[in-house]
Amino acid sequence: MPAPDLSNLKTDDDRREHLWSLIKDIRFAMFTSRHSNGHLHSRPMTVQNKSLDQSDTLWFFMSRRNDAVADLASDPAVNIAFADPGDDSYVSIAGNASVVEDPAKKQQLWSAMAKAWFPGGPEDPDLALVGVRVIHADYWDVKSNKLVQLLKMAKAAVTGDPPTDMGEHEQLRMR
């Protein structure tokens, strides 16, 4: 497979905007961390950002009692996966996560939905603010409609040749 053409994403701002455009409407992501026993653990989480900030950080609210917060102490490498099957859009983000003690940032990101999980508001002692600095992102974005996709797969099944031109796959390096 040829290397993806990222010539249209020349600046950090371009890369940041492009990544955000792919994930901004996907409500939940699967947040994967490595547990102290070595196993990978995934859990659904909501990104709190309104946009991807200048430090390429995604923000999450988590319970301090959550295993994910404990996992980050021993291994900060995480993966965040987004999927929108309706739009055939998929994003996988690799990054480093940490608990950030920043009351102003908690206040800035606070929403009514967060109150369902943290009734004490942004000052809730159980509320951990977790920042994930994006290092790398892969995305798959299929533009053809479902019928065209099915026809290409049917042709591939008959001919034995894998389907081609099923969509766009690119990699974005943020660091």
Backbone hydrogen bonds in HBPLUS format (Angstrom, degrees):
<---DONOR---> <-ACCEPTOR-->    atom                        ^
c    i                          cat <-CA-CA->   ^        H-A-AA   ^      H-
h    n   atom  resd res      DA  || num        DHA   H-A  angle D-A-AA Bond
n    s   type  num  typ     dist DA aas  dist angle  dist       angle   num
A0009-LEU N   A0006-LEU O   2.86 MM   3  5.30 162.8  1.89 117.8 123.2     1
A0015-ARG N   A0011-THR O   3.07 MM   4  6.43 163.1  2.10 154.7 158.0     2
A0016-ARG N   A0012-ASP O   2.87 MM   4  6.03 163.2  1.90 153.0 158.3     3
A0017-GLU N   A0013-ASP O   2.88 MM   4  6.03 166.1  1.90 150.0 153.7     4
A0018-HIS N   A0014-ASP O   2.93 MM   4  6.08 160.0  1.97 149.5 155.4     5
A0019-LEU N   A0015-ARG O   2.97 MM   4  6.14 169.2  1.98 153.2 156.0     6
A0020-TRP N   A0016-ARG O   2.98 MM   4  6.16 166.5  2.00 151.7 155.9     7
A0021-SER N   A0017-GLU O   2.90 MM   4  6.08 153.3  1.97 146.8 154.0     8
A0022-LEU N   A0018-HIS O   3.27 MM   4  6.58 139.5  2.45 142.4 151.9     9
A0022-LEU N   A0019-LEU O   3.09 MM   3  5.33 132.8  2.32 101.8 114.3    10
A0023-ILE N   A0019-LEU O   3.32 MM   4  6.67 141.4  2.48 146.1 156.3    11
A0023-ILE N   A0020-TRP O   3.15 MM   3  5.30 128.4  2.43  99.6 112.6    12
A0024-LYS N   A0020-TRP O   2.87 MM   4  5.50 148.8  1.97 162.2 164.0    13
A0026-ILE N   A0023-ILE O   3.07 MM   3  5.41 161.8  2.10 116.2 122.0    14
A0029-ALA N   A0045-MET O   2.83 MM  16  5.40 166.0  1.85 160.7 165.5    15
A0045-MET N   A0029-ALA O   2.78 MM  16  5.40 157.6  1.83 158.0 165.3    16
A0030-MET N   A0081-ALA O   2.88 MM  51  5.10 164.3  1.91 149.1 152.4    17
A0081-ALA N   A0030-MET O   2.91 MM  51  5.10 159.7  1.96 141.9 147.1    18
A0031-PHE N   A0043-ARG O   2.84 MM  12  5.36 172.1  1.85 153.9 151.1    19
A0043-ARG N   A0031-PHE O   3.03 MM  12  5.36 142.7  2.17 129.0 139.7    20
A0032-THR N   A0079-ASN O   2.76 MM  47  5.07 173.4  1.77 167.4 167.3    21
A0079-ASN N   A0032-THR O   3.02 MM  47  5.07 154.3  2.09 138.7 145.9    22
A0033-SER N   A0041-HIS O   2.93 MM   8  5.53 154.2  2.00 155.5 158.8    23
A0041-HIS N   A0033-SER O   2.84 MM   8  5.53 168.9  1.85 168.0 171.9    24
A0035-HIS N   A0039-HIS O   2.78 MM   4  5.39 161.2  1.81 176.2 169.5    25
A0038-GLY N   A0035-HIS O   2.79 MM   3  5.35 161.1  1.83 124.1 127.5    26
A0048-GLN N   A0059-TRP O   2.81 MM  11  5.37 172.8  1.81 153.1 154.0    27
A0056-ASP N   A0053-ASP O   2.89 MM   3  5.39 156.5  1.94 124.9 126.6    28
A0134-VAL N   A0056-ASP O   2.79 MM  78  5.58 172.9  1.79 173.9 171.5    29
A0058-LEU N   A0132-VAL O   2.86 MM  74  5.09 157.2  1.91 139.6 143.7    30
A0132-VAL N   A0058-LEU O   2.80 MM  74  5.09 157.9  1.85 152.1 159.0    31
A0060-PHE N   A0130-VAL O   2.88 MM  70  5.13 150.7  1.96 149.0 157.6    32
A0130-VAL N   A0060-PHE O   2.86 MM  70  5.13 176.9  1.86 158.5 159.5    33
A0062-MET N   A0128-ALA O   2.93 MM  66  5.15 162.2  1.96 150.5 155.9    34
A0128-ALA N   A0062-MET O   2.75 MM  66  5.15 162.4  1.78 168.0 169.0    35
A0066-ASN N   A0063-SER O   2.89 MM   3  5.09 159.7  1.93 109.8 116.7    36
A0064-ARG N   A0126-ASP O   2.77 MM  62  5.19 149.9  1.86 146.4 155.6    37
A0069-VAL N   A0066-ASN O   3.18 MM   3  5.69 129.3  2.46 110.5 120.5    38
A0071-ASP N   A0067-ASP O   2.76 MM   4  6.01 153.8  1.83 155.7 164.4    39
A0072-LEU N   A0068-ALA O   3.15 MM   4  6.39 148.8  2.25 147.9 153.9    40
A0073-ALA N   A0070-ALA O   3.18 MM   3  5.51 140.4  2.34 105.4 115.6    41
A0074-SER N   A0071-ASP O   3.12 MM   3  5.66 136.6  2.31 109.9 120.0    42
A0075-ASP N   A0071-ASP O   3.02 MM   4  6.22 149.7  2.11 152.0 161.6    43
A0097-ALA N   A0076-PRO O   2.74 MM  21  4.94 161.2  1.78 136.3 141.2    44
A0078-VAL N   A0095-GLY O   2.90 MM  17  5.55 166.6  1.92 155.7 157.7    45
A0095-GLY N   A0078-VAL O   3.12 MM  17  5.55 160.5  2.16 148.1 149.1    46
A0080-ILE N   A0093-ILE O   2.82 MM  13  5.04 154.4  1.88 143.5 151.8    47
A0093-ILE N   A0080-ILE O   2.81 MM  13  5.04 162.8  1.84 146.7 152.6    48
A0082-PHE N   A0091-VAL O   2.78 MM   9  5.04 167.5  1.80 154.6 158.4    49
A0091-VAL N   A0082-PHE O   2.98 MM   9  5.04 164.3  2.00 137.6 141.4    50
A0084-ASP N   A0089-SER O   2.79 MM   5  5.15 153.6  1.86 167.4 169.2    51
A0087-ASP N   A0084-ASP O   3.02 MM   3  5.59 135.7  2.22 114.7 125.1    52
A0088-ASP N   A0084-ASP O   2.90 MM   4  5.86 108.0  2.43 139.1 156.7    53
A0089-SER N   A0084-ASP O   3.15 MM   5  5.15 164.7  2.17 129.0 133.5    54
A0142-VAL N   A0088-ASP O   2.92 MM  54  5.29 173.7  1.92 159.9 161.8    55
A0090-TYR N   A0140-TRP O   2.87 MM  50  5.15 158.1  1.91 155.4 159.8    56
A0140-TRP N   A0090-TYR O   2.83 MM  50  5.15 156.7  1.89 150.3 156.1    57
A0092-SER N   A0138-ASP O   2.88 MM  46  5.21 161.8  1.91 150.3 155.1    58
A0138-ASP N   A0092-SER O   2.86 MM  46  5.21 159.5  1.90 150.9 157.5    59
A0094-ALA N   A0136-HIS O   2.83 MM  42  5.23 168.3  1.85 154.3 158.3    60
A0135-ILE N   A0094-ALA O   2.89 MM  41  5.79 170.1  1.90 152.6 153.5    61
A0136-HIS N   A0094-ALA O   3.22 MM  42  5.23 166.0  2.24 142.3 144.0    62
A0096-ASN N   A0133-ARG O   3.16 MM  37  5.37 147.2  2.27 139.4 144.3    63
A0133-ARG N   A0096-ASN O   2.88 MM  37  5.37 154.7  1.94 159.5 152.3    64
A0098-SER N   A0131-GLY O   3.01 MM  33  5.62 142.9  2.15 147.1 158.6    65
A0131-GLY N   A0098-SER O   2.95 MM  33  5.62 157.0  2.01 167.8 166.5    66
A0100-VAL N   A0129-LEU O   2.71 MM  29  5.48 168.8  1.72 164.2 168.2    67
A0105-LYS N   A0102-ASP O   3.05 MM   3  5.36 120.0  2.43 105.6 120.0    68
A0106-LYS N   A0102-ASP O   3.03 MM   4  6.39 159.0  2.08 157.1 163.7    69
A0107-GLN N   A0103-PRO O   3.01 MM   4  6.23 160.9  2.05 147.3 152.1    70
A0108-GLN N   A0104-ALA O   2.92 MM   4  6.13 156.3  1.98 145.2 152.0    71
A0109-LEU N   A0105-LYS O   2.97 MM   4  6.15 154.4  2.03 151.5 156.8    72
A0110-TRP N   A0106-LYS O   2.96 MM   4  5.90 123.1  2.29 142.6 157.0    73
A0110-TRP N   A0107-GLN O   3.34 MM   3  5.13 143.6  2.48  94.4 104.5    74
A0114-ALA N   A0111-SER O   3.15 MM   3  5.34 124.7  2.47  99.2 112.2    75
A0115-LYS N   A0112-ALA O   3.14 MM   3  5.30 134.1  2.36  98.6 110.7    76
A0116-ALA N   A0113-MET O   3.10 MM   3  5.64 147.3  2.21 111.1 119.3    77
A0117-TRP N   A0114-ALA O   3.00 MM   3  5.49 138.2  2.18 110.0 120.4    78
A0118-PHE N   A0114-ALA O   2.90 MM   4  6.09 149.9  1.99 149.9 159.7    79
A0121-GLY N   A0118-PHE O   3.00 MM   3  5.81 154.3  2.07 129.5 131.0    80
A0124-ASP N   A0121-GLY O   2.91 MM   3  5.34 167.3  1.92 121.3 124.4    81
A0127-LEU N   A0124-ASP O   3.02 MM   3  5.41 156.4  2.08 114.0 121.4    82
A0174-MET N   A0135-ILE O   2.90 MM  39  5.04 159.7  1.94 132.2 137.0    83
A0137-ALA N   A0172-LEU O   2.85 MM  35  5.07 149.6  1.95 149.1 156.2    84
A0172-LEU N   A0137-ALA O   2.70 MM  35  5.07 164.3  1.72 156.1 161.2    85
A0139-TYR N   A0170-GLU O   2.92 MM  31  5.57 155.0  1.98 159.7 163.2    86
A0170-GLU N   A0139-TYR O   3.04 MM  31  5.57 151.3  2.13 147.3 156.3    87
A0141-ASP N   A0168-GLU O   2.76 MM  27  5.06 155.3  1.82 147.1 155.5    88
A0168-GLU N   A0141-ASP O   2.84 MM  27  5.06 175.1  1.84 137.3 137.3    89
A0149-GLN N   A0145-ASN O   3.05 MM   4  6.36 159.6  2.10 153.5 159.9    90
A0150-LEU N   A0146-LYS O   2.87 MM   4  6.12 161.1  1.91 152.7 157.3    91
A0151-LEU N   A0147-LEU O   2.94 MM   4  6.19 158.0  1.98 151.2 157.1    92
A0152-LYS N   A0148-VAL O   2.99 MM   4  6.23 158.1  2.04 149.4 155.0    93
A0153-MET N   A0149-GLN O   2.96 MM   4  6.23 153.7  2.03 149.5 156.9    94
A0154-ALA N   A0150-LEU O   2.82 MM   4  6.02 154.9  1.89 148.6 155.8    95
A0155-LYS N   A0151-LEU O   2.93 MM   4  6.10 160.2  1.97 147.8 153.1    96
A0156-ALA N   A0152-LYS O   3.02 MM   4  6.18 154.7  2.09 139.3 146.5    97
A0157-ALA N   A0153-MET O   2.90 MM   4  6.15 149.8  1.99 144.6 152.6    98
A0158-VAL N   A0154-ALA O   3.06 MM   4  6.34 150.2  2.15 147.4 154.7    99
A0159-THR N   A0155-LYS O   2.85 MM   4  6.03 168.3  1.87 158.4 161.8   100
A0160-GLY N   A0156-ALA O   2.73 MM   4  5.31 143.2  1.86 139.7 148.4   101
